[in-house]
Amino acid sequence: MKQCSNCGSSLIVTKPPGDDRPRFFCPACHTVHYENPKMVVGCIPEHEGRILLCRRAIEPRLGSWTIPAGYLENGETVNAGAEREAFEEARAHLTDLSPYLLFNICHINQMYLMFRARLTDLDFSAGSESLEVRLFDEKRIPWDELSFPVITETLRHYFRDRVSGRFTFGIFDILKENGTYIKI
Ligand SMILES: [Zn+2]
């Protein structure tokens, strides 16, 4: 961040009075420009034991497989965001959304909220951000071609919990070192 979005002046980094950390600050109009983590919402779309994956048509990790997920928009509920991403990436319609996993990824200032969901029908197809979309059973999940550690961890949790049939909500950290996680 270099210029003030309020008045266009050059910003400085300084600790505002009463604050406990440095912020981008505009010396001209005295606006403090706070930066906060971004929320990503996604889902595991299920259909009769299989789950829907999308092959990315965009960088980063073009060509890798992912579940539908993306940044929450302003004014949007987390449920609506997950439904929108499933439609944008896979033209898929969801029902029975259930919050499942929350991942803190502090080194990139992101949080991922993952839902479980069911496809309402098999009327899905690749959206503009996907090369292809396909249903996978557990044995055919392309574990070596998944896009990000958070996607791998989400699917690991899912298939582990599916054995017991108990999908308990949990909060986890994705750490910078090799994508391992610890439970809070
Ligand atoms: Zn300003």
Boltz pocket constraint, residues with backbone or C-beta under 6 A from the ligand:
constraints:
  - pocket:
      binder: B
      contacts: [[A, 4], [A, 5], [A, 6], [A, 7], [A, 8], [A, 9], [A, 26], [A, 27], [A, 28], [A, 29], [A, 30], [A, 31]]
      max_distance: 6.0
